[in-house]
Amino acid sequence: MHKKHKNGFHFVLLVPFWGASYAVNSNARSGRMCAVSTNTKRINFPETVPLAQWDDGSIRVGGTRITLDTIVHRFQVGDTPEEIQDGFPSLTLAQINETIAWYLNHKEGDEYLTERDREAEKILRELESDPENQARRKELHRRIAERRKTGQLTRT
């Protein structure tokens, strides 16, 4: 699931965020992380909608790194546009409202989110079945337990 480079590892990790899952590609050399999508359908948005699809397939809002997934999830759990903006002050209320309106009026939004969830589940299954990843996970859990035992780490 990962390739070894001279200066580190190139690996894929699953990151849950606001209840949605994202496949994240991390390159140890650059330290940059971005969502990875291999089969995402390209969507063209009208100029009136503050959405753009990045080369990695992710859909971002208003020229920010905030994803459509994040805004939609917050809306689906009952957050108002004002509450969403409180969590993401780099977005305007207009951008949030236009994003939600586009999502509610275009089935491509649901198809996109379904595909993202499917890709994340596939990556999770691959990671969980990788013996090297299992060993790494076991070691991390051991370290966490050790730090909790010595008081260096507390549960929050």
C-alpha positions in Angstrom: 0.0 0.0 0.0 3.0 2.3 0.2 6.2 2.9 -1.7 9.5 3.5 0.1 11.5 6.5 -1.0 15.1 7.4 -0.2 13.9 10.0 2.3 10.9 8.3 3.8 7.7 6.7 2.9 4.9 7.5 0.5 1.8 6.1 2.0 -2.0 6.2 1.9 -4.0 6.9 5.1 -7.7 7.1 5.8 -8.7 10.2 7.7 -12.2 10.6 9.2 -13.4 14.2 9.3 -16.8 15.3 10.4 -18.1 11.8 9.8 -17.0 11.6 6.2 -13.9 9.6 5.1 -11.2 10.8 2.9 -8.4 8.9 1.3 -5.3 10.9 2.0 -2.0 10.7 0.2 1.0 11.7 2.2 4.4 12.3 0.8 7.1 12.2 3.4 9.4 14.4 1.3 7.1 17.3 0.9 5.0 16.8 4.0 1.9 17.6 1.9 -1.3 15.7 2.2 -4.3 15.7 -0.2 -7.3 13.6 -1.0 -6.8 11.0 -3.6 -9.4 9.9 -6.1 -8.7 7.7 -9.0 -12.1 7.3 -10.6 -13.9 10.4 -9.7 -16.2 11.8 -12.5 -15.3 15.3 -13.5 -18.0 17.9 -12.8 -18.2 21.3 -14.4 -19.7 23.9 -12.2 -21.4 27.1 -13.4 -19.6 30.3 -12.5 -22.4 31.2 -10.0 -21.5 28.1 -7.8 -18.4 28.5 -5.6 -17.2 24.9 -6.2 -14.1 23.7 -8.0 -12.8 20.2 -8.6 -9.1 19.8 -8.0 -6.9 17.5 -10.0 -7.1 14.9 -7.3 -10.8 14.7 -7.8 -11.9 16.4 -4.6 -14.4 19.2 -4.8 -13.5 22.3 -2.8 -15.5 25.4 -1.8 -14.7 29.0 -2.6 -11.1 28.6 -3.5 -10.3 27.1 -0.1 -9.2 23.6 1.0 -12.7 23.0 2.6 -14.4 20.1 0.8 -17.9 19.7 -0.4 -18.0 16.6 1.7 -17.4 18.6 4.9 -20.1 21.3 4.2 -22.7 18.7 3.2 -22.0 16.5 6.2 -22.4 19.5 8.6 -25.7 20.4 6.8 -26.9 16.8 7.0 -26.3 16.7 10.8 -28.5 19.8 11.2 -26.0 22.7 11.3 -27.4 25.9 9.9 -25.3 27.8 7.3 -24.4 30.3 10.1 -23.1 27.4 12.3 -21.2 26.0 9.4 -19.6 29.5 8.9 -18.7 29.6 12.6 -16.6 26.5 12.0 -15.2 27.7 8.7 -14.9 31.5 8.8 -12.9 31.6 5.6 -16.2 30.9 3.8 -19.0 33.4 3.4 -22.6 32.7 4.1 -23.3 33.1 0.4 -20.7 30.5 -0.5 -22.2 28.0 2.0 -25.7 28.6 0.9 -24.8 28.3 -2.8 -22.9 25.1 -2.1 -25.8 23.6 -0.2 -28.3 24.7 -2.9 -26.1 23.1 -5.6 -25.9 19.9 -3.7 -29.6 19.7 -3.1 -30.4 20.4 -6.7 -27.8 18.1 -8.5 -27.7 14.3 -8.1 -24.0 14.5 -9.1 -23.4 15.6 -5.6 -24.7 12.4 -4.1 -22.9 10.4 -6.7 -19.7 12.1 -5.9 -20.1 11.6 -2.1 -21.1 7.9 -2.6 -18.0 7.4 -4.8 -15.7 9.1 -2.2 -17.2 6.8 0.6 -16.7 3.8 -1.6 -13.0 4.7 -2.3 -12.4 5.4 1.4 -13.8 2.0 2.4 -11.7 0.2 -0.2 -8.5 1.9 1.1 -9.5 1.1 4.7 -9.9 -2.6 3.8 -6.5 -2.6 2.0 -4.8 -0.9 5.0 -6.5 -3.3 7.5 -5.3 -6.3 5.6 -1.7 -5.1 5.2 0.5 -7.0 7.7 3.0 -4.1 7.8 0.3 -1.7 8.6 -1.1 -4.0 11.2 2.3 -4.2 12.9 2.7 -0.4 12.8 -0.8 0.0 14.3 -0.1 -2.5 17.1 3.2 -0.6 17.9 1.3 2.7 18.0 -1.3 1.3 20.4 1.5 -0.1 22.6 3.2 3.3 22.8 -0.1 5.0 23.6 -0.9 2.5 26.4 2.7 3.0 27.7 2.4 6.8 27.8 -1.0 6.6 29.5 0.4 4.2 32.1 3.2 6.7 32.9 0.9 9.7 32.9 2.5 11.3 29.8 -0.8 11.0 27.9 -4.4 11.3 29.3 -7.7 10.5 27.7 -9.8 13.5 26.6 
